[in-house]
C-alpha cells in the first residue's frame, strides 16, 4: 500500500475539517486557541536535508539551513498596533527587518504618514491650534484626554487653513430621536448590503456616546469614548448619512419629508468629511475612519465615473498600509477585530471589480498572491469569537441557526467577485485569448453558477428571527431604549427575497462579461451558440434588474440605484445585437426589455416606479453614456422600421 503525504494538522484531521495548512499554527487552531501539531514535520525535515546537498553552492552561502522553516516572525511581516485603533503594516522584504523586537520600527511608523499632506491641521479642542512638528508622536491621537490632538506637518509653526472644532461638529448632529431613526434605517437598509461593521460593538459604543453627549462639558477636552476612539465620530456621521439616504428613498417623492431628509443628508455628509479631517484621515487612518470613508463614498460613487476608481485606489492603498491584505490570525488579533478587517478588505475588492466594467480599466488588485485575507464569516455577529466560531464545518453551516443571512449573501457576492477578477485578469492580458482559455473560463463560470444556485436555495430555506429577542438583544436591553423599537422583520423578509435576485443578477453579469468581447469575432455569428447564450443571460439580467428596481416591495433598497449595478453592459449587448440582426427571433424581446429600461431613465438619471425617485442622480459622464445608448437605440429602431420616437411597451 502506497503511503500518503499528510499535509493537514492533527486537530483538523481528527475533526475531519479542511485545514488551511498554515505553519506553524493553522487558521482554525489559531481561532480556537489550541495547539497545532504537524505529523509530517520530521519527514519533511529529513527530505529537505537530503535535497539541500544537491543545491548550488551560492544557495548555501547564506548560512540558512534549508531543512528548517523560516522564522515565523519574518514570514507575515510586521503589524504595528497604535493608539486609537490605528495600525501600520510593513512587509518583511525591508522595513520589518529594522529592529530586533520592533521597538525601533514602532517609533518609525508612528511618525510616518500614509498620505503626508502639508498644512492640514484640525483640533479636537475648541481653541485654535498650530501644526505640530513633523516628529510629533501620532500616539497623541489615541490619548486625547491628556493633550490636544496634533497632526504632523513638514512645516512647523504654520497656521492650519482648515479648522474644525469638536463643538462645531457636534452642533451639527440632529436630535437624538432623529439619529436613532437614521441609525435604524442604516441597520435595516444599508448594513445588509454593505456589511462592514460588527454591530454589537458599534451599538455599545453608540449607546456610550449618547450617555456621554448628554453630560458633555464644552469647556473641557472630551473624555470617554471619543478620547479612546476619536475615529468613532466620522463613523457615526457616516452611518447617520447612510441612514438619511435610505430614509429619503423610502418616502414617496412628493412627500415634504424628502426635502428635510435631503437637507439632513447634506449636513451630515459635510460633517462626516470634516470629522475625517479632524482625525487625520487619510494621513493616519484607523479601521473606523476607513469604514466611514467607504460607507459615505459607496453611497456617492457612480460606476461610469472615473472618480470611483480614484476613491478605490485611495481605499486600497490605505488598506494595504494597515495590513488588511494579511489575515489577522497571523498577528494573533482579537477575533472580532480580525473579522472586521476581513469585511473591509473584501468590500474593497468587490467594489473594485464592480467599477471596472464601464470604466474600461483593469482591477486595482490584479495578483492573488499579494493577499491572504480569509473570507468573512457567515456567523451572526454575536457568535463571532465565541465557542461556535471556527468549529462549524461547511455542511453544518448551511443548516445552523447561528448563521446570518446578510453574511451568507455577502460571501456569495464576494465569491462571484473572485471569479470576475479571474475573467478580467485574462481579458486584460496582452496575450490573445485562445479557445482553451474560453472553455476554461466557461467551466469556472458554470461551476460558480452551480455553487451560487445552492447558496440561493440555502437563503430561501433560512428561517428569520420573528419571535423573541436574540441573545445579543437580551444582553443589551439598553439598546431597545435608545433605538425605541426592534428591527423590522418585514424588511428582513424582503431582503431574503431581494438578495436571491441579487445573486442571480451577479451570476448573469459574470456570463455577460465573459461573452461580450467574443461577440464581435467569429464566435458571434447569428446562429452561434455563444450568441444565443449571451442573449439569454442578458435578457435574464435585465429582467432581474427591472424586477429589483421597480418592485414596490423592494423600495427599502432603492438607494442602491443607479450605483454599481446599472445594466450598461447588458443594454449595450442587446442594442448591438438588435442593430446587427433586427429581424432575429430574439430581437423583439430584446427591444421590449430595452424600452422598459429607457422608461426608467429620466432627465436627471434613473427614476423608480410608484412615484419614488432615487436621489442618486447620474454624473455628467453617466448621462452621456445613457445618451449614447439612446442614439444607438434610434439607429437600431430605424433599421427595423420602427418609429424611435414612440415608446413600444407591452401592457
Residue pairs with C-beta under 8 A, 6 or more apart in sequence:
5 40
6 13
6 39
6 40
7 19
7 21
7 40
8 19
8 21
9 19
9 21
9 26
9 29
9 36
9 37
9 38
10 36
10 37
10 38
10 39
11 26
11 28
11 29
11 32
11 34
11 35
11 36
11 37
12 18
12 19
12 26
12 28
12 29
13 19
15 393
16 393
17 28
17 393
18 393
18 394
19 26
19 28
20 26
20 27
20 28
20 374
22 329
23 38
23 69
23 72
24 36
24 38
24 69
24 72
25 36
26 36
27 327
27 329
27 374
27 390
28 390
29 35
29 36
30 36
30 329
30 332
31 329
31 335
31 389
31 390
32 390
32 391
45 67
45 68
46 67
48 66
48 67
48 68
49 66
49 67
51 66
52 60
52 65
52 66
52 67
55 66
59 66
60 66
64 70
74 92
74 96
74 97
75 92
75 330
76 92
76 326
76 330
76 331
77 89
77 90
77 91
77 92
77 96
77 323
77 326
78 89
78 90
78 92
78 95
78 96
78 102
78 105
79 87
79 88
79 89
79 323
79 326
79 330
79 331
80 87
80 88
80 89
80 90
80 102
80 105
80 106
80 109
80 110
81 87
82 88
82 106
82 109
82 110
82 138
82 139
82 142
83 138
83 139
83 141
83 142
83 143
84 141
84 142
84 228
84 229
84 230
84 231
84 279
84 286
85 142
85 229
85 231
85 286
85 287
85 288
86 138
86 141
86 142
86 284
86 285
86 286
86 322
87 286
87 287
87 322
87 323
88 109
88 112
88 321
88 322
88 323
89 320
89 321
89 322
89 323
89 324
89 325
89 326
90 96
90 105
90 109
95 105
95 108
96 105
98 104
98 105
98 108
99 105
110 137
110 138
110 139
111 134
111 135
111 136
111 137
111 138
111 152
113 152
113 280
113 283
113 284
114 282
114 283
114 284
114 285
114 317
114 318
114 321
115 282
115 283
115 314
116 152
116 154
116 283
117 283
118 153
118 154
118 155
119 131
119 153
119 155
119 158
119 160
119 161
120 151
120 153
120 160
120 161
120 162
120 277
120 283
121 129
121 130
121 131
121 132
121 150
121 151
121 153
121 159
121 160
121 162
121 163
122 149
122 151
122 160
122 162
122 163
122 164
122 274
122 277
122 278
122 280
123 129
123 148
123 149
123 163
123 164
123 165
123 278
124 144
124 148
124 149
124 165
124 166
124 221
124 222
124 226
124 230
124 278
125 148
125 149
125 165
125 166
125 221
126 165
126 166
126 167
126 218
126 219
128 159
128 163
129 148
129 150
129 160
129 163
130 157
130 158
130 159
130 160
131 150
131 151
131 153
131 155
131 156
131 157
131 158
131 159
131 160
132 150
132 151
132 152
132 153
132 156
133 152
133 153
133 156
134 152
134 153
134 154
134 156
135 152
136 150
136 151
136 152
138 152
138 280
138 284
140 147
140 148
140 149
140 150
141 149
141 230
141 279
141 280
141 284
142 228
142 230
143 227
144 221
144 222
144 226
144 227
144 230
145 221
145 222
145 223
145 227
148 221
149 230
149 278
149 279
149 280
151 280
151 283
151 284
152 283
162 277
164 274
164 275
164 277
164 278
166 222
166 226
166 233
166 278
167 218
168 274
169 233
169 237
169 271
169 274
169 275
169 278
170 213
170 216
172 267
172 268
172 270
172 271
173 179
173 240
173 271
174 182
174 240
174 264
174 268
176 210
176 213
177 484
178 264
179 240
180 482
180 483
180 484
181 243
181 247
182 239
182 240
182 243
182 244
182 247
182 264
183 206
183 239
183 240
183 243
183 483
184 243
184 483
184 485
184 487
185 243
185 244
185 246
185 247
185 250
186 239
186 240
186 242
186 243
186 246
187 199
187 487
188 246
188 487
188 488
188 491
188 556
189 243
189 246
189 250
189 491
189 556
189 557
189 559
190 242
190 243
190 245
190 246
190 295
190 559
191 197
191 199
191 406
192 406
192 409
192 495
192 499
193 557
193 560
194 242
194 294
194 295
194 298
194 347
195 343
195 347
195 376
195 406
195 407
195 410
196 291
196 294
196 295
196 340
196 343
196 344
196 347
197 239
197 291
197 340
197 343
198 336
198 339
198 340
198 381
198 384
199 381
200 381
200 382
200 472
200 476
201 336
202 235
202 239
203 476
203 479
204 476
205 225
205 229
205 232
206 236
206 482
207 476
207 478
207 479
207 482
208 224
208 225
209 225
209 226
209 232
209 236
210 482
212 222
212 223
212 224
212 225
212 226
216 222
221 227
225 232
226 232
226 233
229 286
229 288
230 278
230 279
231 279
231 281
231 286
231 287
231 288
231 289
231 292
232 288
233 275
233 278
233 279
234 272
234 275
234 276
234 278
234 279
234 281
234 288
234 289
234 292
234 293
235 288
235 289
235 291
235 292
235 295
237 268
237 269
237 271
237 272
237 275
237 292
238 272
238 291
238 292
238 293
238 295
238 296
239 295
240 268
241 265
241 268
241 269
241 272
241 295
241 296
241 299
242 295
242 296
242 299
244 261
244 264
244 265
244 268
245 265
245 299
245 559
245 615
245 616
246 556
246 559
247 261
248 258
248 261
248 262
248 265
248 559
248 615
249 555
249 558
249 559
249 612
249 614
249 615
250 555
250 556
250 558
251 257
251 258
251 261
251 612
252 258
252 610
252 611
252 612
253 611
253 612
253 613
254 611
262 615
265 615
269 296
272 292
272 296
273 296
275 292
276 282
276 289
276 292
276 293
279 286
279 289
281 289
281 290
281 292
281 293
282 289
282 293
282 314
282 318
285 318
285 321
285 322
287 322
287 337
287 340
287 341
287 344
290 315
290 318
290 319
290 322
290 344
291 340
291 344
293 314
293 315
294 315
294 344
294 347
294 348
294 351
297 311
297 315
298 351
299 559
299 616
300 616
301 307
301 308
301 311
301 351
301 355
301 563
301 564
302 308
302 562
302 563
302 616
302 618
302 619
302 621
302 622
303 354
303 355
303 357
303 358
303 359
303 562
303 563
303 564
303 565
303 566
303 568
304 358
304 359
304 566
304 568
304 618
304 619
304 621
304 622
304 625
305 359
305 619
305 621
305 622
306 359
306 361
306 621
307 619
308 355
308 359
308 564
309 355
309 359
309 361
309 364
312 348
312 351
312 352
312 355
312 364
313 364
315 348
316 348
316 352
316 364
316 365
319 325
319 344
319 345
319 348
322 341
323 331
323 341
324 341
324 344
324 345
324 348
324 373
325 345
325 370
325 371
325 372
325 373
326 371
326 372
326 373
327 338
327 342
327 372
327 373
327 374
328 337
328 338
328 339
328 341
328 342
329 338
329 374
333 341
334 385
335 384
335 385
335 389
336 384
336 385
339 376
339 377
339 384
339 385
341 373
342 373
342 374
342 375
342 376
342 377
343 376
343 410
345 371
345 373
346 373
346 375
346 376
346 410
346 414
346 417
349 365
349 414
349 417
349 421
350 413
350 414
350 417
351 564
352 363
352 364
352 365
353 363
353 417
353 420
353 421
353 424
354 417
354 564
354 565
355 564
356 362
356 363
356 424
357 513
357 568
357 569
358 566
358 568
358 569
358 625
362 424
362 425
362 428
363 421
363 424
363 425
365 371
365 421
366 425
368 421
375 411
375 414
375 415
376 407
376 410
376 411
376 414
377 384
377 389
377 407
378 397
378 403
378 404
378 407
378 408
378 411
379 388
379 389
379 392
379 402
379 403
379 404
379 407
380 402
380 403
380 404
380 407
380 470
380 472
381 404
381 472
382 470
382 471
382 472
383 389
383 402
388 400
388 402
392 400
392 402
397 403
398 458
401 463
403 462
405 459
405 462
405 464
405 492
405 495
405 496
405 499
406 495
408 455
408 458
408 459
408 462
409 459
409 499
409 502
409 503
411 455
412 452
412 455
412 456
412 503
412 506
413 502
413 503
413 506
415 448
415 451
415 452
416 448
416 452
416 503
416 506
416 507
416 510
419 444
419 445
419 448
419 510
420 509
420 510
420 513
422 441
422 444
423 441
423 445
423 510
423 513
423 514
424 513
426 433
426 437
426 441
427 433
427 513
427 517
433 517
438 518
438 523
441 514
442 514
445 510
445 511
445 514
448 507
448 510
449 507
449 510
449 511
452 503
452 504
452 506
452 507
455 503
456 500
456 503
456 504
459 496
459 499
459 500
459 503
460 496
460 500
462 496
464 489
464 492
464 493
464 496
465 489
465 492
466 489
469 486
473 479
473 480
473 486
480 486
491 556
494 553
494 554
494 556
494 557
495 556
495 557
497 553
498 548
498 554
498 557
501 544
501 547
501 548
502 548
504 540
504 544
505 541
505 544
505 545
505 548
505 565
508 537
508 538
508 540
508 541
508 544
508 570
509 541
509 569
509 570
511 533
511 534
511 537
512 534
512 537
512 538
512 541
512 569
512 570
512 573
513 569
515 530
515 533
515 534
515 537
515 573
516 534
516 569
516 572
516 573
518 524
518 530
518 534
519 530
519 531
519 534
519 573
519 576
519 577
523 530
523 531
524 530
524 531
525 531
526 580
526 581
526 584
531 577
532 586
534 573
535 573
535 574
535 577
535 586
535 590
538 570
538 573
538 574
538 590
539 574
539 586
539 589
539 590
539 593
541 567
541 570
542 567
542 570
542 571
542 574
542 593
542 594
542 596
542 597
543 593
545 565
545 567
545 570
545 597
546 593
546 596
546 597
546 600
548 554
548 557
549 558
549 561
549 600
549 606
549 608
550 600
550 608
550 609
552 609
552 610
555 608
555 610
555 612
558 608
558 612
558 614
559 614
559 615
559 616
561 606
561 608
561 614
561 616
562 605
562 606
562 614
562 616
562 618
562 622
563 616
566 606
566 622
567 597
568 625
568 629
571 594
571 597
571 629
572 629
572 632
574 590
574 593
574 594
575 590
575 594
575 629
575 632
575 633
575 636
576 632
577 584
577 586
577 587
577 590
578 587
578 590
578 591
578 594
578 636
578 640
579 632
579 635
579 636
579 639
581 587
582 636
582 639
582 640
583 640
587 640
591 636
591 637
591 640
591 642
591 648
592 648
592 649
592 650
594 633
595 647
595 648
595 649
596 649
598 630
598 633
598 647
599 647
599 649
600 606
600 607
600 608
600 609
601 607
601 626
601 630
602 613
604 617
604 618
605 614
605 616
605 617
605 618
605 622
605 623
606 614
606 618
607 613
607 614
608 614
618 626
633 644
634 644
637 643
637 644
638 644
642 648
